[in-house]
């Protein structure tokens, strides 16, 4: 099997995932929300807890993809960082963790959780996560070289993948909604938080060469340095959660009884 897949095939596969996942499970796919659930794992079970199982499947998909190419090549070095910036060892890990932090924080700043309440066995989410991780790997979306090339405009492969994926998801969601197989998805209002979140997320994506889903798929491929990225995403998500909770408490009306 060709690796990476042509941009049109990779885009079709990734783009089809969102509508097919919604039709099969009744839930809206969102990877970054899984990190929020990981930060809240000690709390009582929440409606979005299924996202943890989806995250578990992502490295399995990356591992399966590399198995087709002869097996994972375990590595802790990011070659493109050495080539472009002469970063080694700790400098690489620090950049990955910092980029991951921006990804985690930015993703949640611009997010608005949406879910349709349908109970599905957790194994289904693991299988879908593995399938999504497999497609990300075959699309070369887990390659820091490819992502770096995209941001430097020297490799347009991922632009094609993303463009085809968006078009595929839009067409399939429209068709499934018209057929009554998927409930209407509430539109996310555009506002300052979406702009700020997108800028912060994009900066992290460019620095770390990864995003919430690809970091875990990279781990499955044997790219152990992605652990720094994943931990950075968790730290960013945890920070956003703490800031949000503090803001909510500060904005809550005082319950102090008026003086007699």
C-alpha positions in Angstrom: 0.0 0.0 0.0 1.4 3.4 -1.0 2.7 5.6 1.8 1.8 8.4 1.9 -1.5 8.1 0.2 -2.2 10.6 -2.6 -3.7 13.8 -1.2 -7.1 13.2 -2.8 -7.4 9.7 -1.3 -6.1 10.8 2.1 -8.6 13.8 2.1 -11.5 11.5 1.1 -10.7 9.1 3.9 -10.2 11.7 6.7 -13.1 13.8 5.5 -15.5 10.8 5.5 -14.6 10.1 9.2 -16.6 12.9 10.8 -20.0 12.2 9.1 -19.6 8.4 9.3 -18.6 8.6 12.9 -21.7 10.8 13.6 -24.0 8.4 11.8 -22.6 5.3 13.6 -22.4 6.7 17.1 -24.6 9.8 17.2 -21.6 11.9 18.5 -19.6 14.7 17.0 -15.9 13.8 16.5 -13.5 16.1 18.4 -10.1 15.0 19.4 -9.0 18.0 21.6 -12.0 17.3 24.0 -10.4 14.0 24.9 -7.5 15.8 26.5 -10.1 17.8 28.6 -11.5 14.5 29.7 -8.1 13.2 30.6 -7.6 16.3 32.8 -10.9 15.5 34.5 -10.4 11.7 34.8 -10.5 11.8 38.6 -13.9 13.5 38.6 -17.2 11.6 38.3 -18.0 10.2 34.8 -19.0 12.9 32.4 -21.0 12.8 29.1 -17.9 13.2 27.0 -15.9 10.4 28.7 -16.1 8.3 25.6 -13.4 10.6 24.0 -10.8 9.0 26.2 -11.5 5.7 24.4 -11.2 7.4 21.0 -7.8 8.8 22.1 -6.7 5.3 23.0 -7.3 4.1 19.5 -5.2 6.8 17.8 -1.7 5.3 18.6 -3.1 1.8 17.6 -3.9 3.3 14.2 -0.4 4.8 13.9 1.1 1.4 14.9 -1.0 -0.5 12.3 0.0 1.9 9.6 3.7 1.5 10.3 3.2 -2.3 10.5 2.3 -2.2 6.8 5.7 -0.5 6.1 7.7 -3.2 8.0 7.1 -2.0 11.6 7.6 1.1 13.8 11.1 2.7 13.9 11.4 3.8 17.4 13.1 7.2 17.6 13.5 10.1 20.0 15.1 12.5 17.4 13.3 15.1 15.2 15.5 15.3 12.1 13.9 18.4 10.7 14.6 20.3 13.9 18.3 19.5 13.5 18.3 20.5 9.8 16.5 23.7 10.1 17.3 25.0 13.6 20.2 22.9 14.8 18.1 21.8 17.8 19.1 18.6 19.6 18.0 16.7 22.7 16.5 18.9 25.3 15.9 21.8 22.9 13.8 19.5 20.7 11.7 18.3 23.6 11.3 21.8 24.9 10.0 23.0 21.5 7.6 20.1 21.3 6.2 20.6 24.8 5.9 24.4 24.2 4.1 23.8 20.9 1.9 21.2 22.5 1.0 23.6 25.3 -0.2 26.2 22.7 -2.1 23.5 20.8 -3.9 22.3 24.0 -4.7 25.8 25.2 -5.7 27.2 21.8 -7.9 24.3 20.9 -10.0 24.7 24.0 -10.2 28.5 23.8 -11.9 28.3 20.5 -14.0 25.2 21.2 -17.6 24.8 22.1 -18.5 21.1 23.1 -21.3 19.6 21.1 -22.5 16.0 21.6 -25.6 14.0 20.8 -26.5 11.7 23.6 -26.3 8.1 22.3 -24.8 5.3 24.4 -22.3 3.2 22.5 -19.9 0.6 23.8 -16.4 1.9 24.4 -14.8 -0.6 22.0 -16.5 1.2 19.1 -14.7 4.4 20.0 -11.4 2.6 20.2 -11.9 1.1 16.7 -12.9 4.5 15.2 -9.9 6.1 16.9 -7.6 3.4 15.5 -9.1 4.0 12.0 -8.6 7.7 12.3 -5.0 7.3 13.5 -4.4 4.9 10.6 -5.7 7.5 8.1 -3.6 10.3 9.6 -0.5 8.2 9.3 -1.2 7.1 5.7 -1.9 10.8 4.8 1.6 11.7 6.1 -0.2 14.1 8.5 2.0 12.6 11.3 5.2 13.7 9.5 6.9 16.8 11.1 8.7 17.2 7.8 5.5 17.4 5.9 3.9 19.8 8.4 7.0 22.0 8.4 6.9 22.0 4.6 3.3 23.0 4.6 3.9 26.0 6.9 7.0 27.0 4.9 5.0 26.5 1.6 7.6 24.1 0.3 5.3 21.0 0.4 1.6 21.4 -0.6 0.6 17.8 0.0 -1.2 18.5 3.3 -3.0 21.5 1.9 -4.6 19.2 -0.6 -5.4 16.6 2.1 -7.1 19.2 4.3 -9.0 20.8 1.4 -10.4 17.5 0.1 -11.2 16.4 3.7 -13.2 19.6 4.4 -15.1 19.2 1.1 -15.8 15.5 1.7 -17.0 16.0 5.2 -19.3 18.9 4.1 -20.9 16.9 1.3 -21.4 13.8 3.4 -22.8 15.6 6.4 -25.3 17.4 4.2 -26.4 14.1 2.5 -26.7 12.2 5.8 -28.6 15.1 7.4 -31.0 15.2 4.5 -31.5 11.4 4.9 -32.2 11.9 8.6 -29.2 9.8 9.7 -27.5 12.6 11.4 -29.0 15.3 13.6 -28.3 19.0 12.6 -25.1 20.3 14.1 -25.5 23.6 15.8 -23.3 26.3 14.1 -20.4 27.5 16.2 -20.7 31.3 16.6 -17.8 33.3 15.3 -16.2 35.5 18.0 -13.0 36.7 19.4 -12.3 33.4 21.2 -12.4 31.5 17.9 -9.9 33.9 16.4 -7.6 33.8 19.4 -7.8 30.1 19.8 -7.0 29.6 16.1 -4.0 31.8 16.3 -2.6 30.1 19.4 -3.4 26.6 18.1 -1.8 27.4 14.7 1.4 28.7 16.4 1.6 25.4 18.4 0.9 23.4 15.3 3.8 25.1 13.4 6.2 24.7 16.4 5.5 21.1 17.3 4.6 19.8 13.9 1.6 18.1 15.4 -2.0 18.5 16.7 -4.1 16.6 19.3 -4.8 13.6 17.1 -1.5 13.3 15.3 0.6 13.5 18.5 -0.9 10.2 19.6 -0.7 8.6 16.2 3.0 9.6 16.1 3.5 7.7 19.4 2.0 4.6 17.8 4.4 5.0 14.9 7.3 4.8 17.3 8.1 8.5 17.4 8.7 8.7 21.1 9.4 12.4 21.1 5.7 12.9 20.5 5.2 12.1 24.2 6.6 15.6 25.0 4.0 17.1 22.6 1.1 15.1 24.1 2.2 16.1 27.6 2.4 19.7 26.5 -1.2 19.4 25.1 -2.4 18.0 28.4 -0.7 20.9 30.2 -2.3 23.5 27.9 -5.7 21.9 28.3 -5.3 21.7 32.1 -4.3 25.4 32.2 -7.3 26.4 30.1 -9.6 24.4 32.3 -8.2 26.0 35.5 -8.4 29.5 34.0 -12.0 28.8 32.8 -13.1 27.5 36.2 -11.5 30.5 38.0 -13.2 32.9 35.6 -16.6 31.2 36.1 -16.2 31.5 39.9 -15.2 35.1 39.7 -18.2 35.9 37.4 -20.7 34.1 39.7 -23.0 36.4 41.7 -22.1 36.7 45.3 -24.2 34.6 47.6 -23.4 36.6 50.7 -26.6 37.6 52.5 -27.2 41.4 52.8 -26.5 43.0 56.1 -29.6 43.5 58.3 
